[in-house]
Amino acid sequence: MSPNNATTTVYPARKIITMNPMQPHATHVAVRDGRVLAVGTLADMQAWGAFALDERFAGKVLMPGLVEGHCHLKEGSMWDWTYLGWFDRRDPAGKVWSGLRSMDEVVARLTEVAAKMTADGVPDTEPLIAWGFDPIYFGGERMTVRHVDRASVTRPIVIGHANGHLMNVNSAMLRIAEITRDNEVEGVVKFAEGPSEGEPTGELQEPAAMFLVLRKIGNAGLLAPMTEAGVRSFAKLACLQGVTTATDLVNKLTPEDCGVLETTTGDDGFGVRILPAFQAFHGTHGAALGAEHVKSLVPRNTDRLRYGLVKMMLDGSIQGFSARLRWPGHFNGAPNGIWVTAPAQYEADFETYHRAGLTIHTHTNGDEASEVAIDAIERVLTRAPRPDHRHTLQHGQMIDAPLFRRMASLGLCANLFANHIWYWGDQHYEMTMGPDRANRLDACGSALAAGVPLAIHSDAPVTPLGPLFTAWCAVNRVTPKGRLLGEAERITVAEALRAITLGAAWTLKLDGEIGSIECGKRADFCVLEDDPLEMDPMALKDARVWGTVLSGRVFKAQYA
């Protein structure tokens, strides 16, 4: 079929926000072969010849499909386990689960689930797995085996923290994992005083300590094996939030993982493009083998599945007190955090992946970790210059203006965790960072002022998937207690929308295909009932999503 005879569909809309500064708005878009053929007026469409007019979006607002540059596909299957979070949260079926506002409520939900498992005949050897817990909301009280054993002393219980960097277990799980007072793995927390002094509390910080449990049960947390059902549930969530491209920013890329990804994304009814990032930290292959593995997968790329990203990790979680902070350290005096990857090892491995031509995304939460990453990358780029590498610091929550200026000079991108402003902003102000540093938390304004390419993200399931909510956080910078954290760091709605479209696409090296609505790009649209540029900025998070279009295929969001 010649191009002029190919089937063309024209969609009129109340408004099309193109994110193309040379043509910011339009009323019609033409789609052919899954790509944008034309953007503009009806007359512009007619210049291409015959077309089918589809008016389903005539009263709606179209913008580019939203791009989530840092999330995890486990957001779709975490709901197979028990939710213990502080905030109310919606599952893939649309059901809202109530948040738990005290340690007693957490224990009560665990007790209820454990009792039901026993009543249903589930053997005591089967673990109870929960997620979303965060003790920082409970006035500094830390969960220990004394809490979790109230739910069960016989059934192993594993509780993943919301940040994904810590877990709590009960005494039954400690026994199974062979974790005792003699264990010297960094991150195994022990009682500092009292009759249990020196015994493990049941809190495990960062991968090395959590691995002691995961090697025994293997199916808890962000690194649990993927399932087709979980990935499909993730796609449903993505459609609800207007997302057409998303990362899976830690993936071991085993044959089993790749099989699940290739089967699910190979289905034409699957509505989101996935970019899995290879887990290049904590003993997952040597760097040379890892680089060759990722490169070997790239020829298998399709429109809906793109291999080629690498994920590295330096430190832990700020609210989990496992992040690495520069002077003056944690505001409440907690000791400095954990190097998930030793700085020297990080630099050596980074250089291997860099020289292999891969794009590297590095987890840095504390400002010491960000500075160490920037120092290492600067040395690597001096030894091995590479134009347009687009290596990205992920989270980067404590990066300040001087560090952003260094990043700009090195061509580094930033993908900032703006959701922290709402979910942990008050705790950062009062406990982890103190007022000064909390006011520059996730400093989007400083990043743009320095000329750093900017994306913002949810890190789902750490916080819920939802780029419009993330944009709302960056625009308004308010906390649940009503604080305005860093008024000068606020960005405009237009800047925030760019960060969740073209900005994120840039960090993924996909800005030539997605992120704006213009001729030649993929026909990826977020279909809205409301115009985000005309709404009160404080209402941005409430913009209603009708559904999405991925490479020309229409997907209507399914609400409960």
Buried (B, 14 or more C-beta within 10 A) or exposed (E): EEEEEEEBBBBBBBBBBBBBEEBEEBBBBBBBEBBBBBBBEEEBBBEBEEBEEEEBBEEBBBBBBBBBBBBBBBBBBBBBBBBBBBBEBBBBEEEEBEBBEEBEBBBBBBBEBBEEBBEEEBEEEEBBBBBBBBBBBBEEEBBBBEBBBBBBEEBBBBBBBBBBBBBBBBBBBBEBBEBEEEBEBEBBBBBEEEEBEEBBBBBBBBBBBBBBBBEBBEBBBBBBBBBBBBBBBBBBBBBBBBBBBBBBBBBBBEEEBBEBBBEBBEEEEBBBBBBBBBBBBBEBBEBEEBBEBBBEBEEEEEEBBBBBBBBBBBBBBBBBBBBBBBEEBBBEEBEBBBBBBEBEBBBBBBBBBBBBEBBBBBBBBBBBBBBBBBEBBBEBBEEEEEEEBBBBBBBBBBBBBEBBBBBBEBBBBBBBBBBBBBBBBBBBBBBBBBEEBBBBBBBBBBBBBBEBBBBBBBBBBBBBBBBBBBBBBBBBBBBBEEBBBBEEBBBBBBBBBBBBBBBBBBBBBBBEBBBBBBBEBBBBBBBBEBBBBEBEBEEBBEBEBBBBBBBBBBBEBEEE
